[in-house]
Amino acid sequence: MGKYISYRAAVEALRTIFDSPDKDLLTTTEIFQLVGRDLNNVEQNKKWLTNRLTDLKHYDFVRPIYTKESPKLLKKVQLTPEGKKALASSLNQELTKEITLESIAQDIKEFAKQNPSIKIDFTATVRTEA
């Protein structure tokens, strides 16, 4: 197995951070807020973002922007032209995607892989109309 997540998984990870290709520059705090991270868990957030950026940089989706002083700290993340293209393409595909129980289950599996600290229970039952 490779060191990086698949292209499709990287696009999905990109979508969790950048919900639109129009806003292409986010601060680390904005990212943590957008994805619902607890802002008080500074070290855990840094590790999470570092892991995400490793995969996203591999596909040239984002460019990290660091402070100029020493030690250099991650200040912002910028969406690259390749990232904008991948994001726009995935949003267009999403509009035409048929949603089924199987596709939802697959999305949940992928989410669980990307977020091992979250326990997910998924069940579905057919409603009977009275």
N, C-alpha and C positions, 0 to 999 in steps of 0.2 A: 504494500500500500504506500502511496506517495506521501510526501511530507505535507502537501497542501490539500485543502478541500477541493471538490470538483468545481468546475466552472459554474454549473447551475447553482450549487450551494453558495458559491461566492456571490453570485448575483442576488440570491435571496438574502444573504448577510448584508449586502450593500443596501438592499431595500429597507432593512430594519433601521439603517442609519440615515440614509437619504431617501425620503419618501417622494421626492420630486427632483427632476434634473434641473429645475429652475434655481433652486437654492444650492449652490455648489461649494459653499464654505461654511463650516460649522466649528464652533469652539468645542473643546472637550466637554465642558459643562452642558452645552446644548445637546450633544450626543447622548450623554448619560440621562438627561431628562427625557429625550425623545424615545429612548428604548426602555424607560422605566426603571433605571438603576437607582439604588439608594445612594444619594450624594454623600452620605456620611461614611460609606465604605470606600475610602479613597484608594487604599492599596489594592483592594479587590477590583475596583473599577479600572485602575491602571493596567492590571494584569489582563483583564477582559479585553480592554481596548487594544493592548499590544498584540494579543492573539488574533483579534479580528483584523488588525492592520497588516499583520504578516501575510494573511491569505489575500486580502484585498490588494496589497501592493504587488503580490506575485502576478496578478492578472492586470496590473497597471490601472486599477480602478480609482485609486486615491493617491494623494501625495500628502505626507505629514508635514506640518509647518511647526518648527521649533523656535523657542525663544533664542535670542542672540547671546544672552549672558551665560555664564558658566555656573552651575551645570545646566546644560541644555534641557529644557522641558518641552514636552509636546504641548503646543498651544492651540492649534487648529488642525482640521483635516479638510483637504480640498478635493473635490471630485474632478478627475481628469476627463479629457474628451472621450477616452475609451470608457470610463465609468459612466459618463452621461449617455453614451450610445447604448451600453448594456442596460442601464436603468430604463431608458426610454423604450427599448425593445421589449424588456420584460413587462413593462406597464401596458404596452400595446397587446402583448400576448395574453395578459391577464384579463383584458376586456373581452376576449373571445374564448377564454378557457371555460369548458364545461366543468362544473363542480359536482363531484359525486362523493359518495361515502368513501370509496377507495382513494380518491384524490385527497380528501380531508385526512384520512388515516395516514397516507404517505407524507403529507405536510406535517402532521403531528410527529411522525417518526423522525423526520429530518430536524424538526425543532428540538426534539428530545436529544438527538445526537449533538446538536449545537449548544444545548443548555443542560448539561448533565446534572447540574445542581437542582433542577426543577423536576419534581415527580409529577407525571401526567397520567391520569386515568381517563380513558376514552371509551364510552359506550354509546350505543344508539339503539333506539327501539322505535318501532313503527307505531304511530298513533292510531288508535281505533276511534272512529267518530261514533258518538252515541246517538 
